[in-house]
């Protein structure tokens, strides 16, 4: 478990940056941003195989943790209206 948390800590700034680029590039509803962050975390965690000798499932857990922490876990259930960019 310590490996997963340490790896999530390393992945978190990268995932947060990628999600921020996505938010600025596309007009998305604000309530889907946590799901996008989770998806980006899973993808980056899964693709990080050259940087660690952890199993795939552990890398996916670390990516998921990092993705959820990038937006804040509480925002998954918080109702948010509006879009990331003004139309």
PDB file as gemmi writes it, atoms N, CA and C in Angstrom:
CRYST1    1.000    1.000    1.000  90.00  90.00  90.00 P 1                      
ATOM      1  N   UNK A   1       0.827  -1.199   0.000  1.00  0.00           N  
ATOM      2  CA  UNK A   1       0.000   0.000   0.000  1.00  0.00           C  
ATOM      3  C   UNK A   1       0.868   1.258   0.000  1.00  0.00           C  
ATOM      4  N   UNK A   2       2.010   1.188   0.671  1.00  0.00           N  
ATOM      5  CA  UNK A   2       2.890   2.349   0.700  1.00  0.00           C  
ATOM      6  C   UNK A   2       3.382   2.698  -0.699  1.00  0.00           C  
ATOM      7  N   UNK A   3       3.669   1.673  -1.512  1.00  0.00           N  
ATOM      8  CA  UNK A   3       4.113   1.913  -2.885  1.00  0.00           C  
ATOM      9  C   UNK A   3       3.033   2.644  -3.680  1.00  0.00           C  
ATOM     10  N   UNK A   4       1.794   2.226  -3.507  1.00  0.00           N  
ATOM     11  CA  UNK A   4       0.686   2.841  -4.239  1.00  0.00           C  
ATOM     12  C   UNK A   4       0.557   4.310  -3.858  1.00  0.00           C  
ATOM     13  N   UNK A   5       0.609   4.618  -2.578  1.00  0.00           N  
ATOM     14  CA  UNK A   5       0.475   6.008  -2.132  1.00  0.00           C  
ATOM     15  C   UNK A   5       1.655   6.864  -2.571  1.00  0.00           C  
ATOM     16  N   UNK A   6       2.855   6.296  -2.533  1.00  0.00           N  
ATOM     17  CA  UNK A   6       4.019   7.050  -2.990  1.00  0.00           C  
ATOM     18  C   UNK A   6       3.939   7.312  -4.486  1.00  0.00           C  
ATOM     19  N   UNK A   7       3.523   6.317  -5.245  1.00  0.00           N  
ATOM     20  CA  UNK A   7       3.400   6.484  -6.688  1.00  0.00           C  
ATOM     21  C   UNK A   7       2.289   7.472  -7.026  1.00  0.00           C  
ATOM     22  N   UNK A   8       1.186   7.442  -6.268  1.00  0.00           N  
ATOM     23  CA  UNK A   8       0.098   8.405  -6.482  1.00  0.00           C  
ATOM     24  C   UNK A   8       0.579   9.825  -6.215  1.00  0.00           C  
ATOM     25  N   UNK A   9       1.425   9.993  -5.215  1.00  0.00           N  
ATOM     26  CA  UNK A   9       1.968  11.315  -4.909  1.00  0.00           C  
ATOM     27  C   UNK A   9       2.825  11.833  -6.053  1.00  0.00           C  
ATOM     28  N   UNK A  10       3.540  10.950  -6.702  1.00  0.00           N  
ATOM     29  CA  UNK A  10       4.368  11.345  -7.833  1.00  0.00           C  
ATOM     30  C   UNK A  10       3.512  11.663  -9.056  1.00  0.00           C  
ATOM     31  N   UNK A  11       2.447  10.903  -9.264  1.00  0.00           N  
ATOM     32  CA  UNK A  11       1.577  11.099 -10.434  1.00  0.00           C  
ATOM     33  C   UNK A  11       0.674  12.322 -10.326  1.00  0.00           C  
ATOM     34  N   UNK A  12       0.326  12.732  -9.119  1.00  0.00           N  
ATOM     35  CA  UNK A  12      -0.685  13.770  -8.914  1.00  0.00           C  
ATOM     36  C   UNK A  12      -0.394  15.084  -9.647  1.00  0.00           C  
ATOM     37  N   UNK A  13       0.804  15.656  -9.601  1.00  0.00           N  
ATOM     38  CA  UNK A  13       1.011  16.918 -10.324  1.00  0.00           C  
ATOM     39  C   UNK A  13       0.843  16.780 -11.837  1.00  0.00           C  
ATOM     40  N   UNK A  14       1.275  15.647 -12.373  1.00  0.00           N  
ATOM     41  CA  UNK A  14       1.131  15.422 -13.812  1.00  0.00           C  
ATOM     42  C   UNK A  14      -0.333  15.316 -14.207  1.00  0.00           C  
ATOM     43  N   UNK A  15      -1.095  14.568 -13.454  1.00  0.00           N  
ATOM     44  CA  UNK A  15      -2.513  14.389 -13.755  1.00  0.00           C  
ATOM     45  C   UNK A  15      -3.266  15.704 -13.604  1.00  0.00           C  
ATOM     46  N   UNK A  16      -2.938  16.451 -12.572  1.00  0.00           N  
ATOM     47  CA  UNK A  16      -3.583  17.752 -12.368  1.00  0.00           C  
ATOM     48  C   UNK A  16      -3.290  18.689 -13.534  1.00  0.00           C  
ATOM     49  N   UNK A  17      -2.062  18.682 -14.022  1.00  0.00           N  
ATOM     50  CA  UNK A  17      -1.695  19.535 -15.155  1.00  0.00           C  
ATOM     51  C   UNK A  17      -2.431  19.122 -16.425  1.00  0.00           C  
ATOM     52  N   UNK A  18      -2.526  17.828 -16.687  1.00  0.00           N  
ATOM     53  CA  UNK A  18      -3.218  17.354 -17.890  1.00  0.00           C  
ATOM     54  C   UNK A  18      -4.704  17.707 -17.825  1.00  0.00           C  
ATOM     55  N   UNK A  19      -5.314  17.540 -16.672  1.00  0.00           N  
ATOM     56  CA  UNK A  19      -6.730  17.880 -16.525  1.00  0.00           C  
ATOM     57  C   UNK A  19      -6.933  19.383 -16.708  1.00  0.00           C  
ATOM     58  N   UNK A  20      -6.018  20.184 -16.205  1.00  0.00           N  
ATOM     59  CA  UNK A  20      -6.127  21.636 -16.375  1.00  0.00           C  
ATOM     60  C   UNK A  20      -6.028  22.025 -17.856  1.00  0.00           C  
ATOM     61  N   UNK A  21      -5.169  21.372 -18.602  1.00  0.00           N  
ATOM     62  CA  UNK A  21      -5.071  21.624 -20.047  1.00  0.00           C  
ATOM     63  C   UNK A  21      -6.377  21.236 -20.736  1.00  0.00           C  
ATOM     64  N   UNK A  22      -6.943  20.106 -20.354  1.00  0.00           N  
ATOM     65  CA  UNK A  22      -8.217  19.671 -20.942  1.00  0.00           C  
ATOM     66  C   UNK A  22      -9.317  20.673 -20.623  1.00  0.00           C  
ATOM     67  N   UNK A  23      -9.357  21.157 -19.370  1.00  0.00           N  
ATOM     68  CA  UNK A  23     -10.382  22.131 -18.984  1.00  0.00           C  
ATOM     69  C   UNK A  23     -10.267  23.413 -19.786  1.00  0.00           C  
ATOM     70  N   UNK A  24      -9.057  23.857 -20.058  1.00  0.00           N  
ATOM     71  CA  UNK A  24      -8.878  25.108 -20.795  1.00  0.00           C  
ATOM     72  C   UNK A  24      -9.063  24.933 -22.297  1.00  0.00           C  
ATOM     73  N   UNK A  25      -8.868  23.723 -22.794  1.00  0.00           N  
ATOM     74  CA  UNK A  25      -8.961  23.485 -24.231  1.00  0.00           C  
ATOM     75  C   UNK A  25     -10.386  23.218 -24.705  1.00  0.00           C  
ATOM     76  N   UNK A  26     -11.207  22.614 -23.879  1.00  0.00           N  
ATOM     77  CA  UNK A  26     -12.542  22.206 -24.292  1.00  0.00           C  
ATOM     78  C   UNK A  26     -13.597  22.811 -23.379  1.00  0.00           C  
ATOM     79  N   UNK A  27     -14.758  23.061 -23.945  1.00  0.00           N  
ATOM     80  CA  UNK A  27     -15.892  23.544 -23.166  1.00  0.00           C  
ATOM     81  C   UNK A  27     -16.640  22.322 -22.637  1.00  0.00           C  
ATOM     82  N   UNK A  28     -16.430  22.022 -21.380  1.00  0.00           N  
ATOM     83  CA  UNK A  28     -17.010  20.837 -20.753  1.00  0.00           C  
ATOM     84  C   UNK A  28     -17.880  21.238 -19.576  1.00  0.00           C  
ATOM     85  N   UNK A  29     -18.932  20.483 -19.312  1.00  0.00           N  
ATOM     86  CA  UNK A  29     -19.697  20.742 -18.082  1.00  0.00           C  
ATOM     87  C   UNK A  29     -18.806  20.516 -16.861  1.00  0.00           C  
ATOM     88  N   UNK A  30     -18.943  21.382 -15.876  1.00  0.00           N  
ATOM     89  CA  UNK A  30     -18.083  21.287 -14.694  1.00  0.00           C  
ATOM     90  C   UNK A  30     -18.298  20.007 -13.901  1.00  0.00           C  
ATOM     91  N   UNK A  31     -19.485  19.429 -13.996  1.00  0.00           N  
ATOM     92  CA  UNK A  31     -19.752  18.240 -13.196  1.00  0.00           C  
ATOM     93  C   UNK A  31     -19.086  16.974 -13.749  1.00  0.00           C  
ATOM     94  N   UNK A  32     -18.495  17.009 -14.940  1.00  0.00           N  
ATOM     95  CA  UNK A  32     -17.802  15.838 -15.479  1.00  0.00           C  
ATOM     96  C   UNK A  32     -16.291  15.902 -15.253  1.00  0.00           C  
ATOM     97  N   UNK A  33     -15.787  17.010 -14.740  1.00  0.00           N  
ATOM     98  CA  UNK A  33     -14.351  17.168 -14.533  1.00  0.00           C  
ATOM     99  C   UNK A  33     -13.785  16.096 -13.587  1.00  0.00           C  
ATOM    100  N   UNK A  34     -14.427  15.766 -12.460  1.00  0.00           N  
ATOM    101  CA  UNK A  34     -13.875  14.691 -11.621  1.00  0.00           C  
ATOM    102  C   UNK A  34     -13.784  13.344 -12.336  1.00  0.00           C  
ATOM    103  N   UNK A  35     -14.759  13.029 -13.165  1.00  0.00           N  
ATOM    104  CA  UNK A  35     -14.719  11.774 -13.911  1.00  0.00           C  
ATOM    105  C   UNK A  35     -13.588  11.788 -14.940  1.00  0.00           C  
ATOM    106  N   UNK A  36     -13.380  12.932 -15.574  1.00  0.00           N  
ATOM    107  CA  UNK A  36     -12.273  13.060 -16.517  1.00  0.00           C  
ATOM    108  C   UNK A  36     -10.951  12.919 -15.782  1.00  0.00           C  
ATOM    109  N   UNK A  37     -10.849  13.518 -14.618  1.00  0.00           N  
ATOM    110  CA  UNK A  37      -9.632  13.417 -13.818  1.00  0.00           C  
ATOM    111  C   UNK A  37      -9.362  11.970 -13.414  1.00  0.00           C  
ATOM    112  N   UNK A  38     -10.385  11.250 -13.023  1.00  0.00           N  
ATOM    113  CA  UNK A  38     -10.226   9.839 -12.689  1.00  0.00           C  
ATOM    114  C   UNK A  38      -9.764   9.046 -13.908  1.00  0.00           C  
ATOM    115  N   UNK A  39     -10.388   9.291 -15.054  1.00  0.00           N  
ATOM    116  CA  UNK A  39      -9.998   8.594 -16.280  1.00  0.00           C  
ATOM    117  C   UNK A  39      -8.567   8.889 -16.694  1.00  0.00           C  
ATOM    118  N   UNK A  40      -8.170  10.155 -16.610  1.00  0.00           N  
ATOM    119  CA  UNK A  40      -6.793  10.525 -16.944  1.00  0.00           C  
ATOM    120  C   UNK A  40      -5.829   9.859 -15.967  1.00  0.00           C  
ATOM    121  N   UNK A  41      -6.200   9.813 -14.689  1.00  0.00           N  
ATOM    122  CA  UNK A  41      -5.362   9.154 -13.697  1.00  0.00           C  
ATOM    123  C   UNK A  41      -5.178   7.676 -13.989  1.00  0.00           C  
ATOM    124  N   UNK A  42      -6.251   7.008 -14.368  1.00  0.00           N  
ATOM    125  CA  UNK A  42      -6.158   5.582 -14.697  1.00  0.00           C  
ATOM    126  C   UNK A  42      -5.283   5.359 -15.929  1.00  0.00           C  
ATOM    127  N   UNK A  43      -5.434   6.219 -16.927  1.00  0.00           N  
ATOM    128  CA  UNK A  43      -4.641   6.079 -18.150  1.00  0.00           C  
ATOM    129  C   UNK A  43      -3.158   6.314 -17.871  1.00  0.00           C  
ATOM    130  N   UNK A  44      -2.848   7.400 -17.181  1.00  0.00           N  
ATOM    131  CA  UNK A  44      -1.445   7.702 -16.892  1.00  0.00           C  
ATOM    132  C   UNK A  44      -0.853   6.659 -15.952  1.00  0.00           C  
ATOM    133  N   UNK A  45      -1.621   6.227 -14.977  1.00  0.00           N  
ATOM    134  CA  UNK A  45      -1.140   5.172 -14.086  1.00  0.00           C  
ATOM    135  C   UNK A  45      -0.869   3.873 -14.828  1.00  0.00           C  
ATOM    136  N   UNK A  46      -1.733   3.536 -15.759  1.00  0.00           N  
ATOM    137  CA  UNK A  46      -1.540   2.318 -16.546  1.00  0.00           C  
ATOM    138  C   UNK A  46      -0.370   2.404 -17.503  1.00  0.00           C  
ATOM    139  N   UNK A  47      -0.122   3.586 -18.043  1.00  0.00           N  
ATOM    140  CA  UNK A  47       0.975   3.757 -18.996  1.00  0.00           C  
ATOM    141  C   UNK A  47       2.330   3.985 -18.341  1.00  0.00           C  
ATOM    142  N   UNK A  48       2.369   4.047 -17.029  1.00  0.00           N  
ATOM    143  CA  UNK A  48       3.614   4.356 -16.319  1.00  0.00           C  
ATOM    144  C   UNK A  48       4.465   3.111 -16.071  1.00  0.00           C  
ATOM    145  N   UNK A  49       4.292   2.065 -16.850  1.00  0.00           N  
ATOM    146  CA  UNK A  49       5.030   0.834 -16.600  1.00  0.00           C  
ATOM    147  C   UNK A  49       6.548   0.972 -16.730  1.00  0.00           C  
ATOM    148  N   UNK A  50       7.111   1.874 -17.555  1.00  0.00           N  
ATOM    149  CA  UNK A  50       8.578   1.947 -17.609  1.00  0.00           C  
ATOM    150  C   UNK A  50       9.191   2.552 -16.341  1.00  0.00           C  
ATOM    151  N   UNK A  51       8.393   3.220 -15.534  1.00  0.00           N  
ATOM    152  CA  UNK A  51       8.924   3.948 -14.384  1.00  0.00           C  
ATOM    153  C   UNK A  51       8.819   3.187 -13.069  1.00  0.00           C  
ATOM    154  N   UNK A  52       8.173   2.040 -13.083  1.00  0.00           N  
ATOM    155  CA  UNK A  52       7.992   1.285 -11.845  1.00  0.00           C  
ATOM    156  C   UNK A  52       7.879  -0.197 -12.158  1.00  0.00           C  
ATOM    157  N   UNK A  53       8.160  -1.013 -11.171  1.00  0.00           N  
ATOM    158  CA  UNK A  53       8.009  -2.457 -11.343  1.00  0.00           C  
ATOM    159  C   UNK A  53       6.741  -2.980 -10.674  1.00  0.00           C  
ATOM    160  N   UNK A  54       5.814  -2.078 -10.359  1.00  0.00           N  
ATOM    161  CA  UNK A  54       4.548  -2.474  -9.736  1.00  0.00           C  
ATOM    162  C   UNK A  54       3.656  -3.180 -10.751  1.00  0.00           C  
ATOM    163  N   UNK A  55       2.756  -4.017 -10.245  1.00  0.00           N  
ATOM    164  CA  UNK A  55       1.775  -4.678 -11.104  1.00  0.00           C  
ATOM    165  C   UNK A  55       0.819  -3.651 -11.697  1.00  0.00           C  
ATOM    166  N   UNK A  56       0.152  -4.030 -12.779  1.00  0.00           N  
ATOM    167  CA  UNK A  56      -0.777  -3.134 -13.458  1.00  0.00           C  
ATOM    168  C   UNK A  56      -1.887  -2.672 -12.528  1.00  0.00           C  
ATOM    169  N   UNK A  57      -2.451  -3.560 -11.745  1.00  0.00           N  
ATOM    170  CA  UNK A  57      -3.568  -3.184 -10.874  1.00  0.00           C  
ATOM    171  C   UNK A  57      -3.131  -2.157  -9.835  1.00  0.00           C  
ATOM    172  N   UNK A  58      -1.919  -2.269  -9.326  1.00  0.00           N  
ATOM    173  CA  UNK A  58      -1.423  -1.298  -8.356  1.00  0.00           C  
ATOM    174  C   UNK A  58      -1.187   0.060  -9.011  1.00  0.00           C  
ATOM    175  N   UNK A  59      -0.691   0.052 -10.251  1.00  0.00           N  
ATOM    176  CA  UNK A  59      -0.515   1.320 -10.973  1.00  0.00           C  
ATOM    177  C   UNK A  59      -1.855   1.976 -11.255  1.00  0.00           C  
ATOM    178  N   UNK A  60      -2.873   1.175 -11.563  1.00  0.00           N  
ATOM    179  CA  UNK A  60      -4.204   1.733 -11.803  1.00  0.00           C  
ATOM    180  C   UNK A  60      -4.787   2.320 -10.517  1.00  0.00           C  
ATOM    181  N   UNK A  61      -4.578   1.639  -9.388  1.00  0.00           N  
ATOM    182  CA  UNK A  61      -5.039   2.190  -8.103  1.00  0.00           C  
ATOM    183  C   UNK A  61      -4.346   3.514  -7.819  1.00  0.00           C  
ATOM    184  N   UNK A  62      -3.042   3.568  -8.033  1.00  0.00           N  
ATOM    185  CA  UNK A  62      -2.301   4.806  -7.787  1.00  0.00           C  
ATOM    186  C   UNK A  62      -2.791   5.918  -8.707  1.00  0.00           C  
ATOM    187  N   UNK A  63      -3.026   5.608  -9.973  1.00  0.00           N  
ATOM    188  CA  UNK A  63      -3.552   6.598 -10.909  1.00  0.00           C  
ATOM    189  C   UNK A  63      -4.945   7.066 -10.527  1.00  0.00           C  
ATOM    190  N   UNK A  64      -5.773   6.144 -10.065  1.00  0.00           N  
ATOM    191  CA  UNK A  64      -7.107   6.515  -9.616  1.00  0.00           C  
ATOM    192  C   UNK A  64      -7.078   7.422  -8.398  1.00  0.00           C  
ATOM    193  N   UNK A  65      -6.244   7.076  -7.440  1.00  0.00           N  
ATOM    194  CA  UNK A  65      -6.091   7.934  -6.251  1.00  0.00           C  
ATOM    195  C   UNK A  65      -5.602   9.323  -6.643  1.00  0.00           C  
ATOM    196  N   UNK A  66      -4.605   9.370  -7.503  1.00  0.00           N  
ATOM    197  CA  UNK A  66      -4.049  10.662  -7.913  1.00  0.00           C  
ATOM    198  C   UNK A  66      -5.077  11.472  -8.693  1.00  0.00           C  
ATOM    199  N   UNK A  67      -5.857  10.816  -9.549  1.00  0.00           N  
ATOM    200  CA  UNK A  67      -6.879  11.525 -10.310  1.00  0.00           C  
ATOM    201  C   UNK A  67      -7.972  12.094  -9.426  1.00  0.00           C  
ATOM    202  N   UNK A  68      -8.412  11.304  -8.459  1.00  0.00           N  
ATOM    203  CA  UNK A  68      -9.452  11.784  -7.545  1.00  0.00           C  
ATOM    204  C   UNK A  68      -8.934  12.886  -6.628  1.00  0.00           C  
ATOM    205  N   UNK A  69      -7.696  12.794  -6.234  1.00  0.00           N  
ATOM    206  CA  UNK A  69      -7.153  13.840  -5.372  1.00  0.00           C  
ATOM    207  C   UNK A  69      -6.869  15.112  -6.150  1.00  0.00           C  
ATOM    208  N   UNK A  70      -6.700  15.004  -7.457  1.00  0.00           N  
ATOM    209  CA  UNK A  70      -6.451  16.191  -8.274  1.00  0.00           C  
ATOM    210  C   UNK A  70      -7.641  17.135  -8.313  1.00  0.00           C  
ATOM    211  N   UNK A  71      -8.838  16.620  -8.276  1.00  0.00           N  
ATOM    212  CA  UNK A  71     -10.021  17.481  -8.308  1.00  0.00           C  
ATOM    213  C   UNK A  71     -10.708  17.558  -6.965  1.00  0.00           C  
ATOM    214  N   UNK A  72     -10.385  16.667  -6.107  1.00  0.00           N  
ATOM    215  CA  UNK A  72     -11.057  16.628  -4.811  1.00  0.00           C  
ATOM    216  C   UNK A  72     -12.168  15.595  -4.873  1.00  0.00           C  
ATOM    217  N   UNK A  73     -12.081  14.620  -4.025  1.00  0.00           N  
ATOM    218  CA  UNK A  73     -13.048  13.528  -4.021  1.00  0.00           C  
ATOM    219  C   UNK A  73     -14.465  14.019  -3.770  1.00  0.00           C  
ATOM    220  N   UNK A  74     -14.613  15.098  -2.991  1.00  0.00           N  
ATOM    221  CA  UNK A  74     -15.951  15.587  -2.656  1.00  0.00           C  
ATOM    222  C   UNK A  74     -16.690  16.123  -3.876  1.00  0.00           C  
ATOM    223  N   UNK A  75     -15.973  16.505  -4.919  1.00  0.00           N  
ATOM    224  CA  UNK A  75     -16.631  17.065  -6.099  1.00  0.00           C  
ATOM    225  C   UNK A  75     -17.331  16.006  -6.939  1.00  0.00           C  
ATOM    226  N   UNK A  76     -17.100  14.729  -6.647  1.00  0.00           N  
ATOM    227  CA  UNK A  76     -17.824  13.688  -7.370  1.00  0.00           C  
ATOM    228  C   UNK A  76     -19.317  13.735  -7.076  1.00  0.00           C  
ATOM    229  N   UNK A  77     -19.667  14.133  -5.867  1.00  0.00           N  
ATOM    230  CA  UNK A  77     -21.069  14.156  -5.488  1.00  0.00           C  
ATOM    231  C   UNK A  77     -21.637  15.572  -5.402  1.00  0.00           C  
ATOM    232  N   UNK A  78     -20.800  16.566  -5.509  1.00  0.00           N  
ATOM    233  CA  UNK A  78     -21.249  17.950  -5.426  1.00  0.00           C  
ATOM    234  C   UNK A  78     -21.883  18.366  -6.755  1.00  0.00           C  
ATOM    235  N   UNK A  79     -23.025  18.978  -6.693  1.00  0.00           N  
ATOM    236  CA  UNK A  79     -23.710  19.434  -7.905  1.00  0.00           C  
ATOM    237  C   UNK A  79     -23.089  20.738  -8.358  1.00  0.00           C  
ATOM    238  N   UNK A  80     -22.568  20.733  -9.569  1.00  0.00           N  
ATOM    239  CA  UNK A  80     -21.938  21.926 -10.121  1.00  0.00           C  
ATOM    240  C   UNK A  80     -22.583  22.230 -11.460  1.00  0.00           C  
ATOM    241  N   UNK A  81     -22.949  23.466 -11.648  1.00  0.00           N  
ATOM    242  CA  UNK A  81     -23.547  23.896 -12.904  1.00  0.00           C  
ATOM    243  C   UNK A  81     -22.544  24.728 -13.681  1.00  0.00           C  
ATOM    244  N   UNK A  82     -22.776  24.853 -14.969  1.00  0.00           N  
ATOM    245  CA  UNK A  82     -21.933  25.693 -15.793  1.00  0.00           C  
ATOM    246  C   UNK A  82     -20.929  24.875 -16.586  1.00  0.00           C  
ATOM    247  N   UNK A  83     -20.074  25.592 -17.283  1.00  0.00           N  
ATOM    248  CA  UNK A  83     -19.097  24.979 -18.156  1.00  0.00           C  
ATOM    249  C   UNK A  83     -17.710  25.482 -17.791  1.00  0.00           C  
ATOM    250  N   UNK A  84     -16.672  24.778 -18.270  1.00  0.00           N  
ATOM    251  CA  UNK A  84     -15.316  25.163 -17.964  1.00  0.00           C  
ATOM    252  C   UNK A  84     -14.892  26.426 -18.709  1.00  0.00           C  
ATOM    253  N   UNK A  85     -15.474  26.653 -19.865  1.00  0.00           N  
ATOM    254  CA  UNK A  85     -15.200  27.847 -20.646  1.00  0.00           C  
ATOM    255  C   UNK A  85     -16.532  28.519 -20.951  1.00  0.00           C  
ATOM    256  N   UNK A  86     -16.519  29.818 -20.997  1.00  0.00           N  
ATOM    257  CA  UNK A  86     -17.743  30.541 -21.330  1.00  0.00           C  
ATOM    258  C   UNK A  86     -18.059  30.340 -22.799  1.00  0.00           C  
ATOM    259  N   UNK A  87     -19.334  30.177 -23.089  1.00  0.00           N  
ATOM    260  CA  UNK A  87     -19.746  29.963 -24.497  1.00  0.00           C  
ATOM    261  C   UNK A  87     -19.854  31.272 -25.212  1.00  0.00           C  
TER     262      UNK A  87                                                      
END                                                                             
